[in-house]
């Protein structure tokens, strides 16, 4: 999209608009901004660079988010459900007291990200990278992980109960590094 569309979006926010319903938003750069109480419902966001931005009380419901760069962003008291993030970058991002349960992440990079008191229960992670990430008091219960890596990741009081898709060695390594890990129980039916 043109730079004029980026300016228009900034103007909408500066003029107090915080609700975006059923919109397709494509912009170039909205970097190093502070966003408070933005609400996206049944919207598509694509190709936006939010590098070094802060999101407080962000709400995402029934949205598709593709190709967005959230590097070095901070998320506080944010909520998302029934969403998909595809080919997004959260390198060095920080998530605090946020609930992102019930969504999907496909080819998303969380390298060096920090998660504090966050809920990612009932999520599906496909081809994601959590290398060098830090988790403190987080919940990933009943989530599915496919081709997802956790190299050099630190876990403090974080739970991964009834998860699927991680191999036994990865789960053991996660436990050694402080996670509570429990794969789903398999019941033999006769």
N, C-alpha and C positions, 0 to 999 in steps of 0.2 A: 504494500500500500504506500501511498505517497506520504511525505512528511506532514502535509496538511492534515491528514487523518489523525496522525499522532497528536498534533496540536489540538485538534478538535476534541479528542478523547480527554486530553489534559484539561481543556477548558470545561468540559462537561463535569469532570470531577471537581475542579476548582469552584464551579458554580453550584456545587452541592449534589449533583446527581451521583447516586451510589447504587441504584438498582438497574440491572441489565437483564432483561427477560427476552429470551428467544432471539438473541442477536448473534451475528457472526462478526467477530472482532479480529481484524488483522492489522497490525501496526509494525512499525520499525523499532523505535527505541523509546522506552519510558523508564530510563535508568536513574538510579539514585533518588527515588521518590518515596514519600511516605503516604501510604494508602490506609484509610481507616473506614471500617464498616462497609466495604464493597460487597455487593450481593450479585452473584451470577446464577441465573436459573435457566435451564434449557438453552444454554448458549454454547457457541464454539469460539475458542480463542486459538489463534495460530500465528506462529512466526514472530512473537513479540519478545523483545529483550527487556527484562526487568532487573538487570544486574544491579546489585547493591540496594535494592528497594526493601522497604519495611511494610509488611501487611499485618494490620491489627484488626481483629474481628472480621476476617475474610470469611465469606460464606459461598460455597460452591455446591450447587445441587443440579444433578442431571446434566452435566456438561461434558464436552469433549475438548481436551486441551492438547495441542500438538505443536512440537517444535519450539517450545518456549524456553528461554534461558533465564533461570532463577538463581544463577550463581551468586553466592555471597548475600542472598536475601535472608530476611528474618520474618518468621511467621509467629504471631502471638495470638492466643485465644481464637484460633481459626477453626472452621468446621467445613467438612466436605462429605458428601455422600452421593452414591450412584453416579460416579464420574469415571473418566478415563484420562490419564496422562500418557501421552505417547511421544517418544523421542524428545523428552525434556531433560534439562540439565539443572540439578540442584547442588552442584559442587560447592562446598563450603557453606551451604545454607544452614540455618538454625531454625528448629521448630520447638516452640515452648507451649505447653498446656493447650495442645490442639487435638482435634478429633477428626481423623481422616478415614474412619472405619467405613467399610462397605464400598470400596472402589477398586479400580484397576490401574496398574502401572506397567507399561510395555516399553522396554528399552529405555529405561530412565536411569540416569546417573546420579547417585547420591554420594560420590566420593568425598570424603572429609566432612560430611554433614554431621550435625549434632541434633539429637532428639531428646528433649527433656519433658517428661510427663505427657507423652503423646499416645494416642490410641489409633492403631492401624489394624484392628481386628477385622476379620472377614474380608481381607483384601487379597487380590491376586497380583503377584509380581512376576513378570515374564522378562527374562534377559535384563535384569536390573543389576546395578553395581553399588554395593554398600561398603566398598573397600575404604579402610581407615575411618569409618564412621564411629560415632560414639552414641550409645543409647543409655539413658538414665530414667528408670521408672516408666518404661514403655510397654505397651501391650500389642502383640502381634498374633494373638490367639486365633485359631481356626482360619489362618491364612494359607495361601498356596504360593509356593516359590518354585519357579521353573527357570533353570539356567541362571540363577541369581548367585552372586558372589559376596562373601563377607571376609575378605582378606584383611588381617590386622585390625579387626573391628573390636571395640571395647563395649562390654555390656555391664550395666550396674542395675540390679533389681528389675530386669526386663524379662517378660515372659513370651515364650513361643510355644504355647501348648496346643495340641491337636492340629499341628501344622502338617502340610503335605509338600512333597517335592524336594526336600533337602536330603542329601545322602547322609548315611550314618556318620562318616568322618567329619563332615561339616557340623552336624549337630553336636558331636562330642567336643569339637574345637570351640563351638559357641558356649557350651557348658563350662569348659575350662576357663573361658574368658568372662564368666560371670552371668550368663543367661540361664534361665530356667527353660529347658527344652523338653517337649514331650510330643512324639509323633502320635497320630491317631491310633487308637486301639484297633487291632484286627481281630475280628470274631470269626472263628471257623464254624460255619453252619453245616450241619449234617443232614 
